[in-house]
Amino acid sequence: MTRTNGGTPEIPATADSGALPVIFKDLEERPVARKKVVSWAMWDWAMQPFNTVILTFVWIALYLTSRQFLDPAVRESGLLSDGSYMNCNASEYLGSDYCQGLTDLSEWWGWANFAAGILILLLAPVLGQQADARGSKKKWIIGATIAIALIQFTLFFVEADPKFFWFGAFAVAVGAVVSEIGNVSYYAMLSEVSTPKTVGRVSGLGWGLGYIGGVVALIMCIPILFGIGQDEPLAYKLVAVVCGVWTLVFAIPLFRNVPESPAYRASEKVGFFTSYVVLAKNLKRLFQTDRPTFWFLVSAAVYRDGLAGVFAFGAVLAAQGFGFSFLEVIVFGLAANLVAGVSTLLAGRLDDRIGARNLIVIALSGLVAMAFVVFVLKDLGSIVFWICGLILCAFVGPAQAASRSMLTRLTPVSMQGEIFGLYATTGRVASFLSPLAWSLFLAWFGGIVYGVLGIGLVLLIGLVMLLFVKLPAHQRAD
């Protein structure tokens, strides 16, 4: 893969008092308007209710996979004489129909999520290639935003009834696919709202706003859930509608202020299915001519799955391993997003100073260290998880943002969409590693706290792989 100007469009200079006067690689000197940068970053904020509220903390965890979607007879079998329900963490209830029913709901959601991952694996890279060739990144983002908002509105019609489970699971899974496809074009536009010297801080701005948006979105949901009632389906329906409105409103700045990407002459305009042939050729060429980018994608796939595992299993570890109550888990989720958001905003400038690779190495080293400290000091109780868990979260955001800026620096402008499609694909290819390591360590050692060792091991493997990747020297920010 050559790095020439053959497919690079001309981007005219603009006079804007709120500009960042920097030089873009392979282009003439030009400023990037602050309004354009902030408007691009606001899409991370706009998408957070779907990621944080719907997928992670509230709608799936507290509604779709709750007892409200069990058969009425099975649900009643879990009711105890004092009016409470069986605690499925207690050994005497594990084999009950009630607890097995809850396990089935979680398993079925897992299969729906697995199917979504396969679709992303198949679609993301070729749609990225299409966006590069046709100059349609912004159109894909607009389409994805509208679709995700509509999906969240659709969740209002998911009744608390077993018959509606697959409707809800299918809707959210499709939303996850659309979200990832939108991310491909969104990430690929990073090179158009930044320069090699500012790409780290711009990427960090987006990630940071996303995390902080997650905090605000969770806080926004608390009055609805507690005002109407945590056991009332209407509360979760209204939460979904509010999330849909949020997504549309906060995506408007990108729609209005960020121009459409140009079509790049270096990218072939071909039909959808022919795009797979082009993709295979480009993968082969990437391996032959630009192995640092190829191997970075491979190493990033491993450690990014470890990063995902920190959030995916963090709440489970807090509740079952360290005895956090429901309210404590929610508070920890708020604190975790806030810490991750602030650290990511601060780390963006550090990225531009020391380089994305160095920042990723520092973050991964901190994550591995904290994972093993949590395990070693587990007998000291919940205070260990509060301290080390929040430190873990402080490293996650910078590692994610720096990975995005690293790939932007490595990729020719004309192939940003396609390579970020591969970025999404490779991440999905390795998405089984953290769940596998988590489950194996629990099965081998018999205690849930051992699962943190599995996550730490995945992060360590990804770190070691990254250390062996030879990447170009960093261009220090002024």
Secondary structure, DSSP 8 states (H G I E B T S, - for coil): ----STT---------TTEEEEE-TTS-EEEEEHHHHHHHHHHHHHHHIIIIIIIIISIIIIIITSGGGS-HHHHHHTB-TTS-B--TTSGGGTTSHHHHHHHHHHHHHHHHHHHHHHHHHHHHHHHHHHHHHHT-HHHHHHHHHHHHHHHHHHGGG--SSGGGHHHHHHHHHHHHHHHHHHHHHHHHGGGGS--TTTHHHHHHHHHHHHHHHHHHHHHHHHHHHHHH-TT-HHHHHHHHHHHHHHHHHHHHHHHHHS------TTS----TTHHHHHHHHHHHHHHHH-HHHHHHHHHHHHHHHHHHHHHHHHHHIIIIIS---HHHHHHHHHHHHHHHHHHHHHHHHHHHHH-HHHHHHHHHHHHHHHHHHHHHTGGG-HHHHHHHHHHHHHHHHHHHHHHHHHHHHHS-GGGHHHHHHHHHHHHHHTTTHHHHHHHHHHHHH--GGGHHHHHHHHHHHHHHHHHT----------
